[in-house]
Structure formats: structure tokens, C-alpha cells
Amino acid sequence: MHYLVNIVRNCLVSVALLGLAACAADQVGVESRAISVDQQAEPAGAAGQEAAASVAHLLPSTGPTYVTLTVSESNNPDGFTKADSHKAAITSGSGFVVSEDGIVMTAAHVAVAKGNEISARAANGRVYSGVVVGINPTNDMAVIKLRGFNGRAAVPSTPGCLAKGDLVYTLGKPHGSGDTARVGSLEAKHFGRAVAYGKFGYPDAMVLHMGTQRGESGGPVFDSQGHLVGMVVSTLSDSSGQSINLAHAIPATSLANFLCSTTTCSSDWNALAAKNMDACG
């Protein structure tokens, strides 16, 4: 699935969705994948190398919270169907664990519809089945429940405490590539206008200084402490389709509100849901 939306904001840009992408260790909480660290955005030079090294140091703790997803339609609207009733895969993308018992979040344009079947590859290489239990197309968020999963969950950050230029990094699997950690920085807390693509979209978004790719939609965004601050939903390009090294992310406060309205959530997520992303502390 791929949409382009033209937006005028000092220049003509387009939003390209990243939804299309693709047993080892027993412990889900141990990262066994080879996650490459990509540092193409600012800071450059020695500062960029230092930033990449700090992200690599955080991967053993944050990597296990990230999963890759393949989505299939189901003949049964509750999503819990026999194997012979599954349909062919319709999308794939990235996601992240928000509860140790297998609650995962991703972008709505990756999950597509409530009841769709999910195959999630975890840090230990195992593939877990699940179902989409909640979806919000107007703010591009979805909640998934995995069966038989028990592993590490992302820790949400205090809202609003990021400032322009602060380091952030994402985890995702670009289509046709391996698992990737992208290092960048916060460009702005707000994009300042709504974005729509088909039946999906979002009223606002954080702007990240990094160039993401297809397959990375739904992936987590972390700060320099390894705390979750958002979720990747799109990348920006100019009118000719060339990357301008910017991406959009749904902030953690919005994620918390939807998560806690859809399923039981932890005290950390409940506290985050009650706060404004611009209020620090």
C-alpha cells in the first residue's frame, strides 16, 4: 500500500507511506537480529559517529521491543480463525510491543482493518500469530494482540521533553533490506496541519530529521535514553519523489490515549495518556 499526498509548507512535499516491507533463541527479550545502525541525518562527522555509537549501545534493551509484521485478511471478523481460512498477505510493516503479554502497536495503514490476521517476527526469530483488535484510521494507529507472546515492552518517555535537535532513533525493516536503526533528530514537535491518504491520515505529527523508507511504518521512535517517544507513519519527499530527509511520527501521548481506550494498559501508559505532549515533566 502506497499513498502520495502533496502538502505545501515552504516547499512542495509528498507523504509516502511506508507500509509495504518483509527458531533461534528461546528468550523473546534477547535481541538476536543483526540490526544495522544508519546515520545519515544530522549531526554529521564525529558527532554523528558518537550518536550512532550511543544508539548501538541501546539496542540490546530497545531492540527486543520491536517486531516486523505481515498482515493478512481473515474470513472471520473476530480474527481468531483456523489456518485454512487465512488469505494471502496484504501488507507488511513494523511495530513495537507495549505490553509484555503481547500487545503491539503499529500504523493503521499497516494493520488495514480490525480482525485482520498478523504474523509478527520477534527478537528471538520466532513468528507469533495475532489479530488486529483496534484501529484508528484518522490518526493512523492500530493495536494488535499476539498469541503466546511474553517479552519485553517499550518504556514510554515523559511527554514534551524533547527539543528541536535532540537525538532520536527508529527501528524498522525497509522493504528489501534488513532490520535497521535510523539515527536522526527532532525537527519539530508539530507539523501544523492534517495529512490524509485514502481512508487513513493524522491531524498532526512530530517531524523527524531522518529519511525513512517503505516497511518502516509502525516502527518505534526512541529518545537518547531508549524511551519511546513516538511511532513512524510516513516519510517526506519533494515533488519529484526525492527524499528531503524528513519523516512524520505520531507522538507517544496520542499512542497512549488510543492504547488505553482500546485495551488494559500499564500505569506508565495511563499517566502518559493524561498529559499533553508539550508539557514537560
C-alpha positions in Angstrom: 0.0 0.0 0.0 1.5 3.3 -1.0 -0.1 6.8 -1.0 1.3 10.2 -2.0 -0.2 13.3 -0.5 1.0 16.8 -1.7 1.5 19.3 1.1 2.7 22.9 0.8 4.9 24.0 3.6 7.6 26.4 2.4 8.1 23.8 -0.4 6.0 21.1 -2.1 6.4 17.8 -0.4 4.7 14.5 -0.6 4.0 11.9 2.1 4.9 8.4 1.1 3.5 5.7 3.3 6.0 3.0 4.4 3.6 0.2 5.0 5.0 -2.3 2.5 8.1 -4.1 3.6 9.0 -8.4 4.6 13.6 -20.8 15.9 16.7 -19.1 17.2 17.0 -18.0 20.9 14.2 -19.1 23.2 14.1 -15.7 25.1 11.9 -13.0 23.4 13.8 -10.4 25.5 17.2 -11.2 23.9 17.9 -9.4 20.6 19.3 -12.0 18.1 18.8 -10.0 14.9 21.7 -8.1 13.2 20.3 -4.6 13.4 22.4 -2.2 11.3 22.7 1.4 12.5 22.2 4.0 9.8 23.4 7.5 10.5 22.6 9.8 7.5 20.9 12.8 9.1 22.5 15.4 11.3 24.7 15.5 13.3 27.4 14.8 10.8 31.0 13.8 11.2 32.4 12.9 14.7 29.2 13.9 16.4 27.2 11.6 14.1 29.5 8.7 14.8 29.1 9.3 18.5 25.3 9.4 18.2 25.4 6.1 16.2 27.5 4.5 18.9 25.1 5.6 21.6 22.2 4.1 19.7 24.1 0.9 19.2 24.6 0.7 22.9 20.8 1.0 23.5 19.8 -1.7 21.0 20.1 -4.7 23.5 17.4 -3.1 25.6 15.2 -1.5 22.9 15.7 -3.9 20.1 13.6 -6.7 21.7 10.5 -4.4 21.8 10.5 -4.1 18.0 8.7 -6.6 15.7 8.2 -7.0 12.0 4.6 -7.6 10.8 2.9 -9.4 7.9 -0.9 -8.7 7.7 -3.5 -11.0 6.1 -7.2 -10.7 5.7 -9.4 -13.1 7.7 -12.7 -14.8 6.8 -13.7 -14.5 10.5 -14.3 -10.9 11.8 -13.0 -11.8 15.2 -9.7 -12.6 13.7 -9.2 -15.9 15.5 -9.6 -18.4 12.7 -8.3 -21.7 11.5 -5.2 -21.7 9.4 -7.0 -22.9 6.3 -9.3 -19.8 6.4 -6.4 -17.3 6.1 -6.0 -15.2 3.0 -2.8 -14.0 1.3 -0.7 -11.3 2.9 -2.0 -7.8 2.0 0.6 -5.5 3.8 3.7 -5.7 5.9 5.5 -3.2 8.1 7.0 -2.7 11.6 5.6 -2.5 15.1 6.5 -2.4 18.8 5.5 -4.2 22.0 3.7 -2.0 24.5 2.7 -4.8 27.0 4.7 -7.9 27.9 1.7 -10.2 27.3 1.8 -9.4 23.6 0.0 -6.1 22.9 1.7 -4.5 19.9 1.1 -1.1 18.2 1.6 -0.3 14.6 0.2 2.1 12.0 -3.4 1.8 10.9 -2.3 1.7 7.2 -0.2 -1.4 8.0 -2.9 -3.2 10.0 -5.6 -2.0 7.5 -8.7 -3.3 9.4 -9.9 -4.7 12.7 -9.9 -8.5 12.7 -7.0 -8.9 10.2 -4.5 -11.7 11.0 -1.0 -10.8 12.0 2.3 -12.7 11.8 4.9 -11.0 14.0 8.6 -11.9 13.9 10.2 -11.1 17.3 13.8 -10.6 18.5 14.4 -14.3 19.0 13.4 -15.1 15.4 10.1 -16.8 16.3 7.0 -15.8 14.4 3.9 -15.2 16.6 0.3 -15.1 15.3 -2.1 -12.4 16.4 -5.1 -10.3 15.4 -5.8 -6.6 15.0 -8.1 -5.7 18.0 -8.3 -1.9 17.5 -7.8 0.6 14.7 -7.9 4.4 14.4 -7.7 5.3 10.7 -7.9 9.1 11.3 -4.8 9.1 13.5 -3.0 6.1 11.8 -2.8 3.8 14.8 -3.7 0.2 15.4 -3.5 -2.2 18.3 -2.6 -5.9 17.9 -2.8 -8.9 20.3 -0.3 -11.6 19.8 -0.9 -15.2 21.0 1.5 -16.9 23.3 3.9 -13.9 23.5 5.7 -13.0 26.7 8.5 -10.5 26.2 10.0 -7.1 26.8 7.8 -3.9 26.2 8.9 -0.4 25.2 9.1 2.1 28.1 7.2 5.4 27.2 9.0 8.7 27.8 7.8 11.7 29.7 5.9 13.8 27.1 7.2 17.1 25.7 10.7 16.8 27.0 12.3 16.5 23.5 13.6 19.8 22.0 14.5 20.6 18.4 17.8 19.0 17.6 17.6 16.2 20.2 18.7 12.8 19.2 16.0 10.3 18.2 16.2 6.9 16.5 13.8 4.5 14.9 13.7 0.7 14.4 12.2 -0.8 11.3 12.7 -3.1 8.3 12.9 -1.3 5.0 11.4 -3.2 2.1 14.1 -5.4 0.7 16.6 -4.7 3.4 17.4 -5.9 6.9 16.5 -4.6 10.3 17.6 -1.0 10.6 18.1 1.6 13.4 18.0 5.1 11.9 19.6 7.9 13.8 18.4 11.4 13.5 17.0 14.3 15.4 13.7 16.0 16.3 13.0 18.7 13.7 9.7 19.9 15.3 7.0 18.7 17.8 4.3 19.6 15.3 3.8 19.5 11.6 1.0 22.0 11.9 -1.6 20.6 9.6 -3.6 17.4 8.9 -2.5 14.8 6.4 -4.9 12.4 4.6 -4.3 9.5 2.3 -7.3 7.4 1.3 -9.2 6.4 4.4 -6.1 6.9 6.6 -4.4 10.1 7.9 -3.4 12.1 11.0 -4.3 15.5 12.3 -0.7 16.4 13.2 2.6 14.8 13.7 6.1 15.1 15.0 8.7 15.9 12.3 11.9 13.9 12.4 15.1 14.8 10.7 15.8 11.4 9.0 14.9 9.6 5.8 12.8 6.5 6.5 11.7 4.0 3.8 8.8 1.7 2.9 8.5 -1.1 5.5 9.3 1.2 8.4 5.8 2.4 9.1 4.6 1.5 12.5 8.1 1.3 13.9 9.0 2.8 17.3 10.8 6.1 17.8 13.1 6.3 20.8 15.0 9.2 22.5 18.6 9.2 23.7 17.6 7.3 26.8 15.9 4.5 24.9 12.4 5.6 25.9 9.6 5.5 23.4 8.5 9.0 22.1 6.5 8.1 19.0 5.7 5.9 16.0 6.8 6.3 12.4 4.0 6.8 9.9 5.4 8.4 6.8 8.5 9.9 5.0 8.6 13.2 3.1 9.9 13.8 -0.4 9.8 16.6 -2.8 7.6 16.9 -5.9 9.9 14.8 -7.9 9.9 12.0 -5.4 13.3 12.7 -4.0 13.8 12.3 -0.2 14.2 15.5 1.8 15.4 13.6 4.8 12.3 14.2 6.9 9.7 11.8 8.4 6.5 12.0 10.4 5.7 10.3 13.7 2.6 10.0 15.9 3.6 11.2 19.4 3.6 8.9 22.4 0.8 10.9 24.0 -1.6 10.1 21.1 -0.5 6.5 21.2 -1.2 6.3 24.9 -4.7 7.7 24.5 -5.7 5.2 21.9 -4.0 2.2 23.6 -5.7 2.9 26.9 -9.1 3.4 25.3 -8.7 0.1 23.4 -7.3 -2.3 26.0 -5.9 -2.5 29.5 -2.7 -0.5 29.8 0.0 0.0 32.4 0.3 2.8 34.9 3.0 4.4 32.8 0.8 4.5 29.7 -2.2 5.7 31.7 -0.2 8.5 33.1 1.1 9.4 29.6 -2.5 9.4 28.2 -3.5 12.1 30.7 -0.7 14.5 29.6 -0.1 17.0 26.8 2.9 16.3 24.6 4.0 19.9 25.0 4.1 19.7 28.8 7.4 18.5 30.1 7.7 16.7 33.4 
